[in-house]
Amino acid sequence: MTAVHTLDVRGLLCPLPVIRTQNRVRDLEDGEVLEVVASDPGVLHDIPAWCRIHGHRVLACDERENDILFRIEVARG
């Protein structure tokens, strides 16, 4: 079973959601999943771009009321 971790970055504006996501991913293992909950609409572009650059995979992106939820699969190597 894949471990799922959560990071709440609601209320933070660019670039802080991506920086906090990057810092959290450093502590995770290959294949683990990080759920990021954000409120800044900029993450809709920033987090997928960051994932592409660093080789992580966006599993899902959902908008719920004022929240944006990403599920990211961590990739090492």
PDB file as gemmi writes it, atoms N, CA and C in Angstrom:
CRYST1    1.000    1.000    1.000  90.00  90.00  90.00 P 1                      
ATOM      1  N   MET A   1       0.847  -1.185   0.000  1.00  0.00           N  
ATOM      2  CA  MET A   1       0.000   0.000   0.000  1.00  0.00           C  
ATOM      3  C   MET A   1       0.892   1.248   0.000  1.00  0.00           C  
ATOM      4  N   THR A   2       0.560   2.214  -0.823  1.00  0.00           N  
ATOM      5  CA  THR A   2       1.338   3.439  -0.945  1.00  0.00           C  
ATOM      6  C   THR A   2       1.016   4.384   0.197  1.00  0.00           C  
ATOM      7  N   ALA A   3       2.051   4.924   0.816  1.00  0.00           N  
ATOM      8  CA  ALA A   3       1.854   5.897   1.891  1.00  0.00           C  
ATOM      9  C   ALA A   3       1.344   7.207   1.304  1.00  0.00           C  
ATOM     10  N   VAL A   4       0.391   7.820   1.987  1.00  0.00           N  
ATOM     11  CA  VAL A   4      -0.158   9.103   1.557  1.00  0.00           C  
ATOM     12  C   VAL A   4       0.105  10.118   2.671  1.00  0.00           C  
ATOM     13  N   HIS A   5       0.655  11.241   2.298  1.00  0.00           N  
ATOM     14  CA  HIS A   5       0.962  12.315   3.228  1.00  0.00           C  
ATOM     15  C   HIS A   5       0.185  13.555   2.794  1.00  0.00           C  
ATOM     16  N   THR A   6      -0.083  14.461   3.727  1.00  0.00           N  
ATOM     17  CA  THR A   6      -0.860  15.657   3.424  1.00  0.00           C  
ATOM     18  C   THR A   6      -0.067  16.907   3.773  1.00  0.00           C  
ATOM     19  N   LEU A   7      -0.194  17.920   2.923  1.00  0.00           N  
ATOM     20  CA  LEU A   7       0.424  19.220   3.151  1.00  0.00           C  
ATOM     21  C   LEU A   7      -0.637  20.285   2.911  1.00  0.00           C  
ATOM     22  N   ASP A   8      -0.896  21.098   3.908  1.00  0.00           N  
ATOM     23  CA  ASP A   8      -1.890  22.172   3.810  1.00  0.00           C  
ATOM     24  C   ASP A   8      -1.168  23.492   3.612  1.00  0.00           C  
ATOM     25  N   VAL A   9      -1.317  24.079   2.430  1.00  0.00           N  
ATOM     26  CA  VAL A   9      -0.689  25.369   2.127  1.00  0.00           C  
ATOM     27  C   VAL A   9      -1.750  26.430   1.822  1.00  0.00           C  
ATOM     28  N   ARG A  10      -2.960  26.201   2.327  1.00  0.00           N  
ATOM     29  CA  ARG A  10      -4.024  27.193   2.126  1.00  0.00           C  
ATOM     30  C   ARG A  10      -3.625  28.509   2.793  1.00  0.00           C  
ATOM     31  N   GLY A  11      -3.953  29.595   2.123  1.00  0.00           N  
ATOM     32  CA  GLY A  11      -3.637  30.919   2.645  1.00  0.00           C  
ATOM     33  C   GLY A  11      -2.272  31.436   2.219  1.00  0.00           C  
ATOM     34  N   LEU A  12      -1.452  30.582   1.631  1.00  0.00           N  
ATOM     35  CA  LEU A  12      -0.137  31.010   1.166  1.00  0.00           C  
ATOM     36  C   LEU A  12      -0.193  31.361  -0.320  1.00  0.00           C  
ATOM     37  N   LEU A  13       0.568  32.368  -0.696  1.00  0.00           N  
ATOM     38  CA  LEU A  13       0.610  32.809  -2.091  1.00  0.00           C  
ATOM     39  C   LEU A  13       1.949  32.442  -2.709  1.00  0.00           C  
ATOM     40  N   CYS A  14       1.961  32.410  -4.038  1.00  0.00           N  
ATOM     41  CA  CYS A  14       3.140  32.090  -4.824  1.00  0.00           C  
ATOM     42  C   CYS A  14       4.320  32.923  -4.345  1.00  0.00           C  
ATOM     43  N   PRO A  15       5.447  32.320  -4.184  1.00  0.00           N  
ATOM     44  CA  PRO A  15       5.872  30.967  -4.517  1.00  0.00           C  
ATOM     45  C   PRO A  15       5.812  29.988  -3.340  1.00  0.00           C  
ATOM     46  N   LEU A  16       5.251  30.406  -2.206  1.00  0.00           N  
ATOM     47  CA  LEU A  16       5.304  29.577  -0.999  1.00  0.00           C  
ATOM     48  C   LEU A  16       4.671  28.195  -1.135  1.00  0.00           C  
ATOM     49  N   PRO A  17       3.524  28.023  -1.814  1.00  0.00           N  
ATOM     50  CA  PRO A  17       2.987  26.660  -1.935  1.00  0.00           C  
ATOM     51  C   PRO A  17       3.959  25.691  -2.610  1.00  0.00           C  
ATOM     52  N   VAL A  18       4.654  26.143  -3.632  1.00  0.00           N  
ATOM     53  CA  VAL A  18       5.608  25.268  -4.330  1.00  0.00           C  
ATOM     54  C   VAL A  18       6.839  25.027  -3.459  1.00  0.00           C  
ATOM     55  N   ILE A  19       7.302  26.037  -2.773  1.00  0.00           N  
ATOM     56  CA  ILE A  19       8.467  25.873  -1.895  1.00  0.00           C  
ATOM     57  C   ILE A  19       8.154  24.888  -0.777  1.00  0.00           C  
ATOM     58  N   ARG A  20       6.986  25.018  -0.166  1.00  0.00           N  
ATOM     59  CA  ARG A  20       6.604  24.090   0.912  1.00  0.00           C  
ATOM     60  C   ARG A  20       6.422  22.669   0.378  1.00  0.00           C  
ATOM     61  N   THR A  21       5.872  22.563  -0.837  1.00  0.00           N  
ATOM     62  CA  THR A  21       5.719  21.244  -1.460  1.00  0.00           C  
ATOM     63  C   THR A  21       7.090  20.621  -1.699  1.00  0.00           C  
ATOM     64  N   GLN A  22       8.000  21.394  -2.241  1.00  0.00           N  
ATOM     65  CA  GLN A  22       9.354  20.906  -2.503  1.00  0.00           C  
ATOM     66  C   GLN A  22      10.032  20.450  -1.211  1.00  0.00           C  
ATOM     67  N   ASN A  23       9.893  21.231  -0.150  1.00  0.00           N  
ATOM     68  CA  ASN A  23      10.503  20.874   1.133  1.00  0.00           C  
ATOM     69  C   ASN A  23       9.910  19.582   1.689  1.00  0.00           C  
ATOM     70  N   ARG A  24       8.612  19.398   1.541  1.00  0.00           N  
ATOM     71  CA  ARG A  24       7.957  18.185   2.059  1.00  0.00           C  
ATOM     72  C   ARG A  24       8.356  16.953   1.257  1.00  0.00           C  
ATOM     73  N   VAL A  25       8.442  17.093  -0.059  1.00  0.00           N  
ATOM     74  CA  VAL A  25       8.798  15.973  -0.934  1.00  0.00           C  
ATOM     75  C   VAL A  25      10.195  15.445  -0.607  1.00  0.00           C  
ATOM     76  N   ARG A  26      11.074  16.301  -0.152  1.00  0.00           N  
ATOM     77  CA  ARG A  26      12.449  15.873   0.207  1.00  0.00           C  
ATOM     78  C   ARG A  26      12.449  14.777   1.264  1.00  0.00           C  
ATOM     79  N   ASP A  27      11.421  14.761   2.117  1.00  0.00           N  
ATOM     80  CA  ASP A  27      11.344  13.788   3.209  1.00  0.00           C  
ATOM     81  C   ASP A  27      10.639  12.494   2.810  1.00  0.00           C  
ATOM     82  N   LEU A  28      10.151  12.413   1.571  1.00  0.00           N  
ATOM     83  CA  LEU A  28       9.354  11.265   1.147  1.00  0.00           C  
ATOM     84  C   LEU A  28      10.172  10.309   0.285  1.00  0.00           C  
ATOM     85  N   GLU A  29       9.685   9.084   0.222  1.00  0.00           N  
ATOM     86  CA  GLU A  29      10.345   8.039  -0.552  1.00  0.00           C  
ATOM     87  C   GLU A  29       9.700   7.913  -1.937  1.00  0.00           C  
ATOM     88  N   ASP A  30      10.427   7.279  -2.847  1.00  0.00           N  
ATOM     89  CA  ASP A  30       9.931   7.010  -4.191  1.00  0.00           C  
ATOM     90  C   ASP A  30       8.596   6.268  -4.118  1.00  0.00           C  
ATOM     91  N   GLY A  31       7.613   6.743  -4.852  1.00  0.00           N  
ATOM     92  CA  GLY A  31       6.310   6.085  -4.915  1.00  0.00           C  
ATOM     93  C   GLY A  31       5.312   6.565  -3.873  1.00  0.00           C  
ATOM     94  N   GLU A  32       5.763   7.285  -2.850  1.00  0.00           N  
ATOM     95  CA  GLU A  32       4.812   7.811  -1.870  1.00  0.00           C  
ATOM     96  C   GLU A  32       4.004   8.937  -2.507  1.00  0.00           C  
ATOM     97  N   VAL A  33       2.833   9.190  -1.944  1.00  0.00           N  
ATOM     98  CA  VAL A  33       1.916  10.184  -2.505  1.00  0.00           C  
ATOM     99  C   VAL A  33       1.761  11.336  -1.515  1.00  0.00           C  
ATOM    100  N   LEU A  34       1.850  12.540  -2.036  1.00  0.00           N  
ATOM    101  CA  LEU A  34       1.635  13.748  -1.245  1.00  0.00           C  
ATOM    102  C   LEU A  34       0.371  14.432  -1.736  1.00  0.00           C  
ATOM    103  N   GLU A  35      -0.560  14.657  -0.822  1.00  0.00           N  
ATOM    104  CA  GLU A  35      -1.743  15.456  -1.128  1.00  0.00           C  
ATOM    105  C   GLU A  35      -1.459  16.882  -0.675  1.00  0.00           C  
ATOM    106  N   VAL A  36      -1.579  17.812  -1.604  1.00  0.00           N  
ATOM    107  CA  VAL A  36      -1.350  19.219  -1.318  1.00  0.00           C  
ATOM    108  C   VAL A  36      -2.692  19.939  -1.437  1.00  0.00           C  
ATOM    109  N   VAL A  37      -3.072  20.639  -0.370  1.00  0.00           N  
ATOM    110  CA  VAL A  37      -4.309  21.418  -0.371  1.00  0.00           C  
ATOM    111  C   VAL A  37      -3.911  22.884  -0.377  1.00  0.00           C  
ATOM    112  N   ALA A  38      -4.351  23.607  -1.398  1.00  0.00           N  
ATOM    113  CA  ALA A  38      -3.964  25.008  -1.571  1.00  0.00           C  
ATOM    114  C   ALA A  38      -5.191  25.867  -1.852  1.00  0.00           C  
ATOM    115  N   SER A  39      -4.996  27.180  -1.730  1.00  0.00           N  
ATOM    116  CA  SER A  39      -6.073  28.108  -2.058  1.00  0.00           C  
ATOM    117  C   SER A  39      -5.669  29.098  -3.150  1.00  0.00           C  
ATOM    118  N   ASP A  40      -4.378  29.223  -3.418  1.00  0.00           N  
ATOM    119  CA  ASP A  40      -3.884  30.142  -4.445  1.00  0.00           C  
ATOM    120  C   ASP A  40      -4.080  29.527  -5.825  1.00  0.00           C  
ATOM    121  N   PRO A  41      -4.876  30.162  -6.694  1.00  0.00           N  
ATOM    122  CA  PRO A  41      -5.103  29.599  -8.027  1.00  0.00           C  
ATOM    123  C   PRO A  41      -3.834  29.460  -8.862  1.00  0.00           C  
ATOM    124  N   GLY A  42      -2.769  30.143  -8.484  1.00  0.00           N  
ATOM    125  CA  GLY A  42      -1.505  30.022  -9.199  1.00  0.00           C  
ATOM    126  C   GLY A  42      -0.934  28.617  -9.165  1.00  0.00           C  
ATOM    127  N   VAL A  43      -1.321  27.825  -8.156  1.00  0.00           N  
ATOM    128  CA  VAL A  43      -0.794  26.458  -8.070  1.00  0.00           C  
ATOM    129  C   VAL A  43      -1.279  25.587  -9.219  1.00  0.00           C  
ATOM    130  N   LEU A  44      -2.380  25.969  -9.856  1.00  0.00           N  
ATOM    131  CA  LEU A  44      -2.898  25.180 -10.983  1.00  0.00           C  
ATOM    132  C   LEU A  44      -1.873  25.091 -12.112  1.00  0.00           C  
ATOM    133  N   HIS A  45      -1.033  26.087 -12.215  1.00  0.00           N  
ATOM    134  CA  HIS A  45       0.046  26.075 -13.208  1.00  0.00           C  
ATOM    135  C   HIS A  45       1.379  25.706 -12.556  1.00  0.00           C  
ATOM    136  N   ASP A  46       1.644  26.275 -11.374  1.00  0.00           N  
ATOM    137  CA  ASP A  46       2.961  26.148 -10.750  1.00  0.00           C  
ATOM    138  C   ASP A  46       3.302  24.724 -10.317  1.00  0.00           C  
ATOM    139  N   ILE A  47       2.384  24.036  -9.669  1.00  0.00           N  
ATOM    140  CA  ILE A  47       2.702  22.696  -9.169  1.00  0.00           C  
ATOM    141  C   ILE A  47       2.898  21.695 -10.313  1.00  0.00           C  
ATOM    142  N   PRO A  48       2.032  21.659 -11.333  1.00  0.00           N  
ATOM    143  CA  PRO A  48       2.318  20.744 -12.457  1.00  0.00           C  
ATOM    144  C   PRO A  48       3.650  21.057 -13.150  1.00  0.00           C  
ATOM    145  N   ALA A  49       3.983  22.342 -13.286  1.00  0.00           N  
ATOM    146  CA  ALA A  49       5.255  22.709 -13.917  1.00  0.00           C  
ATOM    147  C   ALA A  49       6.422  22.239 -13.056  1.00  0.00           C  
ATOM    148  N   TRP A  50       6.323  22.412 -11.756  1.00  0.00           N  
ATOM    149  CA  TRP A  50       7.371  21.966 -10.844  1.00  0.00           C  
ATOM    150  C   TRP A  50       7.520  20.447 -10.912  1.00  0.00           C  
ATOM    151  N   CYS A  51       6.410  19.734 -10.961  1.00  0.00           N  
ATOM    152  CA  CYS A  51       6.449  18.271 -11.062  1.00  0.00           C  
ATOM    153  C   CYS A  51       7.136  17.822 -12.344  1.00  0.00           C  
ATOM    154  N   ARG A  52       6.812  18.448 -13.462  1.00  0.00           N  
ATOM    155  CA  ARG A  52       7.453  18.093 -14.739  1.00  0.00           C  
ATOM    156  C   ARG A  52       8.964  18.286 -14.665  1.00  0.00           C  
ATOM    157  N   ILE A  53       9.387  19.384 -14.083  1.00  0.00           N  
ATOM    158  CA  ILE A  53      10.814  19.697 -13.999  1.00  0.00           C  
ATOM    159  C   ILE A  53      11.550  18.678 -13.138  1.00  0.00           C  
ATOM    160  N   HIS A  54      10.900  18.227 -12.055  1.00  0.00           N  
ATOM    161  CA  HIS A  54      11.574  17.360 -11.085  1.00  0.00           C  
ATOM    162  C   HIS A  54      11.216  15.882 -11.219  1.00  0.00           C  
ATOM    163  N   GLY A  55      10.383  15.529 -12.196  1.00  0.00           N  
ATOM    164  CA  GLY A  55      10.090  14.133 -12.475  1.00  0.00           C  
ATOM    165  C   GLY A  55       8.989  13.505 -11.645  1.00  0.00           C  
ATOM    166  N   HIS A  56       8.289  14.303 -10.844  1.00  0.00           N  
ATOM    167  CA  HIS A  56       7.170  13.774 -10.058  1.00  0.00           C  
ATOM    168  C   HIS A  56       5.932  13.708 -10.951  1.00  0.00           C  
ATOM    169  N   ARG A  57       4.952  12.940 -10.515  1.00  0.00           N  
ATOM    170  CA  ARG A  57       3.756  12.741 -11.337  1.00  0.00           C  
ATOM    171  C   ARG A  57       2.513  13.275 -10.627  1.00  0.00           C  
ATOM    172  N   VAL A  58       1.757  14.127 -11.332  1.00  0.00           N  
ATOM    173  CA  VAL A  58       0.475  14.605 -10.801  1.00  0.00           C  
ATOM    174  C   VAL A  58      -0.551  13.505 -11.060  1.00  0.00           C  
ATOM    175  N   LEU A  59      -1.061  12.928  -9.991  1.00  0.00           N  
ATOM    176  CA  LEU A  59      -2.072  11.870 -10.110  1.00  0.00           C  
ATOM    177  C   LEU A  59      -3.465  12.446 -10.250  1.00  0.00           C  
ATOM    178  N   ALA A  60      -3.708  13.587  -9.608  1.00  0.00           N  
ATOM    179  CA  ALA A  60      -5.041  14.200  -9.649  1.00  0.00           C  
ATOM    180  C   ALA A  60      -4.926  15.670  -9.287  1.00  0.00           C  
ATOM    181  N   CYS A  61      -5.867  16.432  -9.812  1.00  0.00           N  
ATOM    182  CA  CYS A  61      -6.011  17.838  -9.457  1.00  0.00           C  
ATOM    183  C   CYS A  61      -7.510  18.114  -9.422  1.00  0.00           C  
ATOM    184  N   ASP A  62      -8.005  18.484  -8.247  1.00  0.00           N  
ATOM    185  CA  ASP A  62      -9.430  18.749  -8.085  1.00  0.00           C  
ATOM    186  C   ASP A  62      -9.627  20.113  -7.439  1.00  0.00           C  
ATOM    187  N   GLU A  63     -10.645  20.818  -7.899  1.00  0.00           N  
ATOM    188  CA  GLU A  63     -11.028  22.072  -7.272  1.00  0.00           C  
ATOM    189  C   GLU A  63     -12.315  21.838  -6.499  1.00  0.00           C  
ATOM    190  N   ARG A  64     -12.299  22.184  -5.216  1.00  0.00           N  
ATOM    191  CA  ARG A  64     -13.460  22.016  -4.343  1.00  0.00           C  
ATOM    192  C   ARG A  64     -13.712  23.312  -3.609  1.00  0.00           C  
ATOM    193  N   GLU A  65     -14.776  23.983  -3.975  1.00  0.00           N  
ATOM    194  CA  GLU A  65     -15.102  25.293  -3.407  1.00  0.00           C  
ATOM    195  C   GLU A  65     -13.887  26.205  -3.528  1.00  0.00           C  
ATOM    196  N   ASN A  66     -13.270  26.601  -2.415  1.00  0.00           N  
ATOM    197  CA  ASN A  66     -12.125  27.509  -2.471  1.00  0.00           C  
ATOM    198  C   ASN A  66     -10.784  26.789  -2.395  1.00  0.00           C  
ATOM    199  N   ASP A  67     -10.810  25.464  -2.371  1.00  0.00           N  
ATOM    200  CA  ASP A  67      -9.586  24.682  -2.240  1.00  0.00           C  
ATOM    201  C   ASP A  67      -9.206  24.002  -3.558  1.00  0.00           C  
ATOM    202  N   ILE A  68      -7.920  23.832  -3.731  1.00  0.00           N  
ATOM    203  CA  ILE A  68      -7.370  23.083  -4.862  1.00  0.00           C  
ATOM    204  C   ILE A  68      -6.580  21.929  -4.261  1.00  0.00           C  
ATOM    205  N   LEU A  69      -6.880  20.722  -4.690  1.00  0.00           N  
ATOM    206  CA  LEU A  69      -6.243  19.527  -4.146  1.00  0.00           C  
ATOM    207  C   LEU A  69      -5.428  18.837  -5.230  1.00  0.00           C  
ATOM    208  N   PHE A  70      -4.152  18.657  -4.955  1.00  0.00           N  
ATOM    209  CA  PHE A  70      -3.262  17.901  -5.838  1.00  0.00           C  
ATOM    210  C   PHE A  70      -2.865  16.616  -5.147  1.00  0.00           C  
ATOM    211  N   ARG A  71      -2.765  15.549  -5.919  1.00  0.00           N  
ATOM    212  CA  ARG A  71      -2.153  14.296  -5.456  1.00  0.00           C  
ATOM    213  C   ARG A  71      -0.919  14.101  -6.331  1.00  0.00           C  
ATOM    214  N   ILE A  72       0.234  14.044  -5.685  1.00  0.00           N  
ATOM    215  CA  ILE A  72       1.512  13.960  -6.377  1.00  0.00           C  
ATOM    216  C   ILE A  72       2.216  12.671  -5.981  1.00  0.00           C  
ATOM    217  N   GLU A  73       2.651  11.912  -6.984  1.00  0.00           N  
ATOM    218  CA  GLU A  73       3.460  10.721  -6.718  1.00  0.00           C  
ATOM    219  C   GLU A  73       4.929  11.115  -6.800  1.00  0.00           C  
ATOM    220  N   VAL A  74       5.653  10.844  -5.736  1.00  0.00           N  
ATOM    221  CA  VAL A  74       7.062  11.221  -5.646  1.00  0.00           C  
ATOM    222  C   VAL A  74       7.908  10.254  -6.470  1.00  0.00           C  
ATOM    223  N   ALA A  75       8.834  10.822  -7.222  1.00  0.00           N  
ATOM    224  CA  ALA A  75       9.758  10.017  -8.031  1.00  0.00           C  
ATOM    225  C   ALA A  75      11.182  10.376  -7.625  1.00  0.00           C  
ATOM    226  N   ARG A  76      11.971   9.370  -7.400  1.00  0.00           N  
ATOM    227  CA  ARG A  76      13.408   9.564  -7.086  1.00  0.00           C  
ATOM    228  C   ARG A  76      14.211   8.996  -8.231  1.00  0.00           C  
ATOM    229  N   GLY A  77      15.163   9.786  -8.683  1.00  0.00           N  
ATOM    230  CA  GLY A  77      16.083   9.287  -9.701  1.00  0.00           C  
ATOM    231  C   GLY A  77      15.612   9.522 -11.027  1.00  0.00           C  
TER     232      GLY A  77                                                      
END                                                                             
